[in-house]
Amino acid sequence: MSAVHLDIRGPIAEIRLANPEKLNALTSGMLDTLEQHAAAVEAEKSVRVVLLTAEGDRAFCAGADIRDWSGLTPRDFARDWVRRGHRVFDRLARLPAPLIGVLGGHAFGGGLELAATCDIRVAAPKATFALPETGVGIVPGWSGTQRLAGQIPPALLKEMALTGARISAERAYQVGFVNGVSETPEIKAKEMADSILSNGPQATETAKWMIAAALGEDAAAGIEALAGAAMAPTDEKAEGVVAFFAKRKPEFEG
């Protein structure tokens, strides 16, 4: 059975880490399943909000499972582990639907980087956040020094990456990394999801693209997607298509 589950119920999809015995530490197989679920969610046009959750009350995700990467050669570590993690996490961050992280427990290393893919994050008071990689002789590899640099103040991010320091949910809220701290983060996240669902679907998706472009995330694709959407209903596009199938030169006006 997969350690990552996907449930789609109408306009809300839930991607759930389901390996609480190992604190939801990410394995190679879990990365593959996360990527498959991201593709499935993107393909389901009815989905308008995605919840990223985890089973167990101790950890949202303790990071990458050291048993999966400790024996890799330097080449395989870079190519098959780091680059694959980036691809999967980028896929999640670029979902058209807003992604809400429900952080009911600790998020360390790759778990914190996974949380960073979310558009909105709600944490339990007991949750803490850390980048412990330098303590085992490696560095953050799934955008802990890149995407997180736009979400956590540089001085604090350096403290976390260089010393392994943990920050509390309250501190994360104060610096703007999490949107709220709640004893019942899943309920708070559902309330936020309902607020999103009450707004215009196309407007919500477009707003997410625009903010991502402003932050330099997938800017090229976002700009061209918005431009393409603007051109799709025009008379020029209609004339161009008709002329193509009629095998004649288009006659544009205006």
Residue, then its C-alpha position, 0 to 999 in steps of 0.5 A: m500500500s502506498a504511503v501517500h494517499l489521494d482523496i478527491r471529493g468534489p472541488i477539494a482534493e487531499i494529498r496525505l502522507a501516511n507513514p506515521e511510524k517513520l514520522n512520514a519521512l519521504t522515501s523514493g517511492m513516496l516521491d514517485t507517488l507524490e508526483q503521480h498524485a500531483a498529475a492526477v489532481e492537475a488533470e481533474k478539472s473539478v478540483r479547486v483546492v488541495l489540502l496537503t496533510a499527514e497522518g499521526d500527531r508527531a510529525f508532518c514530515a521528518g524529512a528525507d528517509i536517510r536509508d534511501w539516500s545515505g548509500l547513493t554515489p555522489r552522482d546518483f545523489a545529485r541526479d536521482w535524489v536531489r533533482r527528482g525531489h526538485r521536480v516533484f516539489d516544483r510540480l506541487a508548487r505549480l498546481p493550478a489550484p491553491l495548495i494548503g498545508v496542514l502542519g499538525g506536527h514537526a516539519f524538518g529538512g525535506g518536510l519543511e521544503l515540502a511545506a514550502t510548496c504550499d500557498i497557505r500553511v496552518a500549523a498546530p502549536k506544537a509544530t516546529f520547523a528546522l533544517p538539520e541537514t548540515g548536522v549530518g554532513i549535507v545541505p538542504g537539497w529540495s529548495g531549502t536554500q532557494r524557495l524558502a529564501g523567499q518565505i523566511p527572513p534571510a537572517l533566520l533562514k541562515e540560522m536554521a540552515l547553519t546551526g540546525a536551530r528549530i523555530s516554533a509554530e508561533r515564531a513561524y507565524q510571526v515571520g509570515f511562514v505560516n498563515g495561522v496557528s490552531e489547535t485544530p489546523e485541519i479545521k482551520a485549513k478547511e475554513m480557508a478552503d471554503s473561503i477559496l471555494s466561495n470566490g471566482p474559480q478562474a480569478t483564484e487560479t489567475a491570482k495564484w499565477m500572477i503572484a508566482a510570477a511576481l516571485g519569480e516562480d515559473a514566471a515564463a510559463g505563467i506569463e505565456a499562459l495568461a497571454g494565451a488565455a487573453m488571446a483565446p477568445t479574440d476574433e484574431k484567434a478565430e480567424g487564424v484557425v478558420a483560415f488554417f483549416a480553409k488553407r487560405k491566408p488569414e484576414f485580420e482586422g483592426 
